[in-house]
Amino acid sequence: MLMNAPAVIVEILQALRDLYQKGEEHTVYINKLPLTEEDRLTLLDVLGDGQVRISLKSGGQRVEWRETGISGVWIGVFYDRDEKPLLETIEVCYFPSLAKVQEEDLQDSIQRLEERLKILLPEASKDSLT
């Protein structure tokens, strides 16, 4: 029986408007809502399937996002250490923020690449790399 899918779709539509007009991102926690199997299938059917899939493994836990056929709408599944779904989301955003490079990771990457370049080009001084 279809119960809450239409309300969730209206929420996603408003979130898309807010993203476009105000730059505000929004997350719907799907597994926290009372959704029937028909609701879930309707959501998947209405949103469709996009072209991008993202898989992130950090600290032994995995997260996967898939773009829907509606630009700016992503379906995320967060798994526990036993690979069981822990959290399911619909994220209205340009790109899932957890999938973006984090500032501290970027700093580490700069240092690692500088070190690798020093090995590749030992005659290069540190001043020429900055």
C-alpha positions in Angstrom: 0.0 0.0 0.0 1.3 3.5 -0.9 1.4 5.7 2.2 4.3 8.1 2.5 6.1 8.2 -0.9 4.1 11.2 -2.2 5.0 13.3 0.9 8.7 12.3 0.6 8.6 13.3 -3.1 7.1 16.7 -2.2 9.9 17.1 0.4 12.5 16.3 -2.2 11.0 18.8 -4.6 11.1 21.6 -2.0 14.6 20.6 -1.1 15.6 20.9 -4.8 14.1 24.3 -5.0 16.0 25.3 -1.8 19.3 23.9 -3.2 18.8 25.9 -6.4 17.6 29.2 -4.9 19.5 29.2 -1.6 22.3 26.7 -1.9 20.8 24.7 1.0 21.4 20.9 1.1 18.9 18.5 2.7 18.9 14.9 3.8 15.9 12.6 4.2 16.6 9.6 6.4 14.7 6.9 4.6 15.1 4.1 7.1 13.7 6.4 9.8 10.4 6.8 8.0 7.4 4.5 8.0 7.7 3.4 4.4 5.9 0.4 2.9 7.6 -1.7 0.2 5.4 0.0 -2.3 6.6 3.4 -1.0 10.2 2.4 -1.5 9.6 1.0 -5.0 7.6 4.2 -5.9 10.4 6.4 -4.7 13.0 4.5 -6.8 10.7 4.5 -9.8 10.0 8.3 -9.6 13.6 9.2 -8.9 15.0 6.9 -11.6 18.6 5.9 -12.0 21.5 8.3 -12.8 25.0 7.6 -14.2 27.3 8.1 -11.2 28.0 5.7 -8.3 30.4 6.5 -5.5 31.8 4.0 -3.0 33.8 5.1 0.1 35.5 2.9 2.6 36.8 4.5 5.7 37.7 2.9 9.0 36.4 -0.4 7.9 32.9 0.9 7.1 31.5 1.5 3.7 29.2 4.1 2.2 27.7 4.0 -1.3 25.9 6.7 -3.1 24.2 6.6 -6.4 22.9 9.5 -8.4 19.3 9.3 -9.3 17.7 10.4 -12.6 16.9 13.7 -10.9 20.0 15.8 -10.9 20.9 16.9 -7.3 19.3 13.9 -5.7 21.5 11.1 -4.4 20.6 7.8 -2.6 23.1 6.9 0.1 23.5 3.6 2.0 25.8 3.5 5.1 26.9 0.0 6.1 28.0 -1.3 9.4 31.2 -3.4 9.9 29.2 -6.5 9.1 28.0 -5.0 5.7 24.5 -4.6 6.9 22.7 -1.3 5.9 22.8 1.0 8.9 21.5 4.2 7.4 19.7 4.9 4.2 19.4 8.5 2.9 18.2 10.6 0.1 20.5 13.6 -0.2 19.6 16.7 -2.1 22.9 18.3 -2.9 25.4 19.0 -5.7 27.6 16.2 -4.5 27.5 14.1 -1.2 29.6 16.1 1.3 31.1 13.0 2.9 32.4 11.9 -0.5 34.3 15.2 -1.0 37.9 15.4 -0.1 38.3 16.7 3.5 40.6 19.5 4.3 43.0 17.5 6.4 43.2 14.8 3.7 44.0 17.5 1.2 46.9 18.8 3.4 48.2 15.2 3.7 48.0 14.7 -0.1 50.0 17.9 -0.7 52.8 16.6 1.5 52.8 13.1 0.0 52.9 14.4 -3.5 55.8 16.8 -2.6 57.7 13.9 -1.2 57.1 11.7 -4.3 58.1 14.6 -6.6 61.4 15.0 -4.6 62.1 11.3 -5.2 61.3 11.6 -8.9 63.3 14.9 -9.3 65.9 14.9 -6.6 67.6 18.0 -8.0 64.4 20.0 -7.5 64.6 22.2 -4.5 61.7 22.7 -2.1 61.4 26.3 -3.2 60.7 25.2 -6.8 57.9 22.9 -5.6 55.9 25.6 -3.8 
